Amino acid sequence: MTHFVPHDDFRSWGNVLQVPHAVARPSWRDQLANTISTGRQQGLPLLATGLRRSYGDSILNPAGGMIDMAGLDRIIHFDPDRRLLRAEAGLPLDVLLKLFVRQGFFPPVTPGTCYVTLGGAVANDVHGKNHHVNGTFGRWVRRLGLLRSSGEELELSPTEHPDLFAATIGGLGLTGLITWVEIELIPIKSAMMDVENIPFEGLDAFFDLAKKSEENFDYTVSWIDCLAAGASLGRGIFSRGNHSASGSPLPDRGNTRFNMPINVPQIAMNRHAINAFNALYFWNGKRKSGGARVGLHPFFYPLDTIGRWNRLYGKKGMYQYQSVVPPAVQHDATKEMLAAISASGQGSFLAVLKTFGASVSPGLLSFPMEGTTLALDFPNRGDDTLRLMARLDAIVLAAGGRLYPAKDGRMPAQMFQAGYPAWQAFSKHVDSGFSSLFWQRVSQM
Ligand SMILES: Cc1cc2nc3c(=O)[nH]c(=O)nc-3n(C[C@H](O)[C@H](O)[C@H](O)COP(=O)(O)OP(=O)(O)OC[C@H]3O[C@@H](n4cnc5c(N)ncnc54)[C@H](O)[C@@H]3O)c2cc1C
C-alpha cells in the first residue's frame, strides 16, 4: 500500500510557489490502482509528476495528492527492428540515453534537459531543436497505458480511443495516470554531433539563417541576447547540427558536474550582471564561432552540467515565459517582445529563439505550432515582472500566438483559452479525480 505523506519541499522548477504537498511514491505498476484509490478515499484530487522539470503550477496540486512516478522506470520491451521501446512512464531520458545510444538509437525528440521522464514528455508533448524535422514527442508515441481514477486501465493509440489519446498527449497529466509509454526511437551512427555556431547581429539575420539551415540541419536553435537594444536588438548565436556519420558510439559522460549548493541572493541577478554576461557570451561566441564535433550532452543538454541551476534565481524563484507566434507575424511580434524586454531591463542569460516547422502536433493542448518560439527566464521581481509578462501577453495575443503551459505559472485564463481553442473539447476528457493548480486557474470561465 502506498501512502500520501506530507512533503514541505515539493516545488516546480521555477520555485515561485512553495507550498506543502501530500506525496505518494509507488515503485511498481501493480501498486498504482491502490495508490489512486487511497488518494480518492482521502478525498484528494490527484496529479502525477515525473522529475518536476516543469517550471510553474502545472505540477502543483497543494490541496490534492501528488503521485511521484519517478520510481517506475523499468524497460518493458524493446524491438530493435522496429525501434520500438516500451517502458514505464517514470523512465528518465538520461537512462534511455545511457542504454540505447551505444546500440545506435536516440529519442526522436528531446527537450533541453535529459532529466525528464517519458510520462512528463508525453503530458507536455515536448519539443526539441529538431521540431522542423520530427515535430513533437507525441508524434512518436505509438501506444500508452492510462489508468483512470475509476480504476479502469486503457491502452491508447492513434487508432484505439483516439480522442482520449489526443487529449492525453500534451494533456498535462489531467486525463489520468500514464503507466507506460511505447515510442519509436530513431537510428544514429555515432554518439557525436557535427555542430556549427554562427553569431548573428539581428532578427533579419536570424530568420535568414533559420530558413537556410532547416534544409540541411536536423537541429537548430539560437541563444539570443535579450537585453541588447538599438542596432544590436536581436543579436545572438545560431547553433545548428546533425548526428555525425562516424565517431564514437559511446555517449559522453554528461553527468552533472556541480550542484548549486544554495539559493543565490537575487541581487546577483541584476540587470548589470546579466548585461555583462550576455555581452561576454556574445563576444566569446563570435570569437569561437565555426564548426566542431561534440558529444551529445554539450549539444543537447548544456544546462544539465550544473545541477539545481534554478537556485541561481534565489529564494523568490523565477518565471519562464515561452511563447509561439505564427509565421506571418513572427518577425514583428518577436521584435516587439524583445524591445519590451530590453526596455524593462529584466530578462536573463537564458533566452532561446527557434522556429517551429509545419508539422501538426497530435495533442489537443500541444503547445508547438508553425512559427517562432521565444523562451526566457525572468527572475521573480514581483509586480515588475508580472507587469512585463502582461505586456508580452498582449503582443502574443494580438499575434494569434500562445504560451507553453509547462513553463507557465501565471497566464490569465483568457490568455490560455484564446491560445488553445480546443480546451473545451479537451476538458471533456479530464478525469474528474485529477486536477492541478494550473488547470483550476485556466479553466475558469
Ligand atoms: C533546463 C530545461 C530545459 C527544458 N527544455 C525544454 C525543451 O526544449 N522543450 C520542451 O518542450 N520542454 C522543455 N523543458 C520542459 C520539460 O521538458 C517539460 O516540463 C517536461 O514535461 C518535464 O518532464 P518531467 O518528467 O520533469 O515531468 P513533470 O515536470 O514532473 O510533469 C510534467 C507534466 O507531466 C505530467 N506527468 C508526469 N508524469 C506523468 C504520468 N506518469 N502520468 C500522467 N501525467 C504525468 C504532470 O502532471 C505534468 O503535467 C525544459 C525544462 C528544463 C528545466
PDBQT file of the ligand as one rigid body, heavy atoms in Angstrom, charges set to zero:
ROOT
HETATM    1  C1  LIG A 501      16.591  23.062 -18.467  1.00  0.00    +0.000 C 
HETATM    2  C2  LIG A 501      15.256  22.735 -19.045  1.00  0.00    +0.000 A 
HETATM    3  C3  LIG A 501      15.123  22.705 -20.422  1.00  0.00    +0.000 A 
HETATM    4  C4  LIG A 501      13.892  22.400 -20.998  1.00  0.00    +0.000 A 
HETATM    5  N1  LIG A 501      13.802  22.375 -22.354  1.00  0.00    +0.000 NA
HETATM    6  C5  LIG A 501      12.624  22.075 -22.935  1.00  0.00    +0.000 A 
HETATM    7  C6  LIG A 501      12.520  21.998 -24.345  1.00  0.00    +0.000 A 
HETATM    8  O1  LIG A 501      13.491  22.233 -25.070  1.00  0.00    +0.000 OA
HETATM    9  N2  LIG A 501      11.314  21.653 -24.868  1.00  0.00    +0.000 N 
HETATM   10  C7  LIG A 501      10.237  21.355 -24.088  1.00  0.00    +0.000 A 
HETATM   11  O2  LIG A 501       9.185  21.024 -24.638  1.00  0.00    +0.000 OA
HETATM   12  N3  LIG A 501      10.305  21.432 -22.745  1.00  0.00    +0.000 NA
HETATM   13  C8  LIG A 501      11.477  21.782 -22.162  1.00  0.00    +0.000 A 
HETATM   14  N4  LIG A 501      11.564  21.814 -20.795  1.00  0.00    +0.000 N 
HETATM   15  C9  LIG A 501      10.385  21.462 -20.002  1.00  0.00    +0.000 C 
HETATM   16  C10 LIG A 501      10.343  19.948 -19.727  1.00  0.00    +0.000 C 
HETATM   17  O3  LIG A 501      10.797  19.223 -20.825  1.00  0.00    +0.000 OA
HETATM   18  C11 LIG A 501       8.907  19.540 -19.503  1.00  0.00    +0.000 C 
HETATM   19  O4  LIG A 501       8.372  20.283 -18.451  1.00  0.00    +0.000 OA
HETATM   20  C12 LIG A 501       8.770  18.032 -19.197  1.00  0.00    +0.000 C 
HETATM   21  O5  LIG A 501       7.443  17.666 -19.329  1.00  0.00    +0.000 OA
HETATM   22  C13 LIG A 501       9.275  17.692 -17.802  1.00  0.00    +0.000 C 
HETATM   23  O6  LIG A 501       9.210  16.305 -17.611  1.00  0.00    +0.000 OA
HETATM   24  P1  LIG A 501       9.158  15.723 -16.133  1.00  0.00    +0.000 P 
HETATM   25  O7  LIG A 501       9.381  14.260 -16.194  1.00  0.00    +0.000 OA
HETATM   26  O8  LIG A 501      10.061  16.517 -15.249  1.00  0.00    +0.000 OA
HETATM   27  O9  LIG A 501       7.649  15.976 -15.776  1.00  0.00    +0.000 OA
HETATM   28  P2  LIG A 501       6.998  16.920 -14.669  1.00  0.00    +0.000 P 
HETATM   29  O10 LIG A 501       7.509  18.292 -14.864  1.00  0.00    +0.000 OA
HETATM   30  O11 LIG A 501       7.148  16.301 -13.324  1.00  0.00    +0.000 OA
HETATM   31  O12 LIG A 501       5.485  16.846 -15.138  1.00  0.00    +0.000 OA
HETATM   32  C14 LIG A 501       5.110  17.404 -16.363  1.00  0.00    +0.000 C 
HETATM   33  C15 LIG A 501       3.642  17.111 -16.667  1.00  0.00    +0.000 C 
HETATM   34  O13 LIG A 501       3.517  15.738 -16.905  1.00  0.00    +0.000 OA
HETATM   35  C16 LIG A 501       2.536  15.178 -16.040  1.00  0.00    +0.000 C 
HETATM   36  N5  LIG A 501       3.003  13.822 -15.770  1.00  0.00    +0.000 N 
HETATM   37  C17 LIG A 501       4.247  13.420 -15.418  1.00  0.00    +0.000 A 
HETATM   38  N6  LIG A 501       4.287  12.087 -15.325  1.00  0.00    +0.000 NA
HETATM   39  C18 LIG A 501       3.046  11.634 -15.615  1.00  0.00    +0.000 A 
HETATM   40  C19 LIG A 501       2.442  10.354 -15.686  1.00  0.00    +0.000 A 
HETATM   41  N7  LIG A 501       3.133   9.232 -15.471  1.00  0.00    +0.000 N 
HETATM   42  N8  LIG A 501       1.130  10.268 -15.988  1.00  0.00    +0.000 NA
HETATM   43  C20 LIG A 501       0.416  11.393 -16.252  1.00  0.00    +0.000 A 
HETATM   44  N9  LIG A 501       0.934  12.630 -16.222  1.00  0.00    +0.000 NA
HETATM   45  C21 LIG A 501       2.228  12.742 -15.915  1.00  0.00    +0.000 A 
HETATM   46  C22 LIG A 501       2.495  16.092 -14.846  1.00  0.00    +0.000 C 
HETATM   47  O14 LIG A 501       1.242  16.040 -14.184  1.00  0.00    +0.000 OA
HETATM   48  C23 LIG A 501       2.714  17.450 -15.520  1.00  0.00    +0.000 C 
HETATM   49  O15 LIG A 501       1.510  17.927 -16.034  1.00  0.00    +0.000 OA
HETATM   50  C24 LIG A 501      12.775  22.125 -20.175  1.00  0.00    +0.000 A 
HETATM   51  C25 LIG A 501      12.893  22.161 -18.788  1.00  0.00    +0.000 A 
HETATM   52  C26 LIG A 501      14.128  22.468 -18.212  1.00  0.00    +0.000 A 
HETATM   53  C27 LIG A 501      14.258  22.511 -16.719  1.00  0.00    +0.000 C 
ENDROOT
TORSDOF 0
